[in-house]
Amino acid sequence: MKEIEVTGVAFKPAGKIYDFLSCGIETKHGEHVVVETEKGEDIAAVILSPRPMVIKNMDEMKKVIRKATEEDYARRAKNIEEEPAAFAECKELVVKHSLDMKLLKAEYTLDRSKLTFFFTSDGRVDFRALVRDLARVFRTRIEMRQVGVRDATKMLGGFGLCGKEFCCSTFLRKFDNISIKMAKDQNLILNPTKISGVCGRLMCCLLYEKESYSGIIDENGNTAKVEFTLGRAEDEGGNI
């Protein structure tokens, strides 16, 4: 084991945080850096400034290459501009090959060494012929990445029943396990249309008040009678 300085970065808004070797590059929250990945060079936002961490295997760690420059921003803008055309081309080929999959997004790495297509499907998809055609068209490495419905919703974004943007698209960096018991403890109507998100899974916000309700559920599973007066909560015994 060895203590080394690492920087925590995220590739997408509300995305998972990954640690990269800082390599002496001083950064602060909100700045952008270029990092090396298995897919090639990519640009990411700094979430956690350089900090010491004990690393078990240095060989598994990738490095921060440099702070993002104006040239890097221009390259990323060009990639983003061309991704919709790549998406449309892939969509046509999916139809041509009669593949049972729903395309979500096309994404270039910063150095364009790889083009990734994200999709959802109910089962396994044999996309070998599709990949060959895509590689012939775009002249770069192609990756087809299947994601679940929750990740798909996070990627596409949108608005929930509350009228606000999806929590998963704005600040939730990971999905927690949500159970129907959380809805029962909150005395919610167990109507799937009321407690399910756009993704079809139980809403992540059911977890937010879990601890509060757990404190007023007795050992028999009944909700204790609680009266709220001027910001104070008193139970039937007058205790606060």
Buried (B, 14 or more C-beta within 10 A) or exposed (E): EEEBBBBBBBBEEBBEBBBBBBBEBEBEEEBBBBBBBEBBBBBBBBBBBBEEBEBEEEEEBEBBBEBBEEEBEEBBEEBEEBBEEBBEBBBEBBEEBEBEBEBBBBBBBBBBBBBBBBBBEEEEBEBEEBBEBBEEBBEBBBBBEBBEEBBBBBBBBEEBEEEEEBBBBEEBBEBEEBEEEBBEBBEBEEEEEEBBBBBEBBBBBBBEEBEEBEEBBEEEEEEEEEEEEEEEEEEEEEEE
